Amino acid sequence: MRTMSIESPCILVCVLDPKTGYCFGCGRTGTEIAGWTAISSKDRRAVMDLLPARLASVERPARRETARSRRARERREADAGGDA
């Protein structure tokens, strides 16, 4: 049995921007993601041609500060405060 691969822009960051409705990772809408395997190759290509412009319009959320980066920031701030 031979399997067929379908071209996909998915980068496994599946979170939709509530403002635009586009995925932060690939730029597709939820409807496009859900029906991706059912649409024709021509239609998939048409959607993929739109993705760069869509991704440019998405405002990515600020990265969450990790515990490690917080401790490093606090150390830098403490060191800078001790010099004054």
C-alpha positions, 0 to 999 in steps of 0.5 A: 500500500502506498501512502499519499502525502498532502502538502501542509503549512502546519508547524504544530503551533495550532492556536487561533488569533481571536482578532483575525481568526488565523492560526499563529503558526500557519495562518489558516482559519479553523475551517481551512485547518479542519477541511485541509485533507478534503479540499483539492490540491488546487484549492490548498495551493490557493490558500497557501498563496495567501498565508504570508500576508495573513501571517504578517497581519497576525499580532503574536502574543508576548512570550511568557516569561519562564521561571529561568528567565525571571530569575536571570532578570531579577539577578541582573536587576539586583546587580544593577541596583547594587552599583548605584 
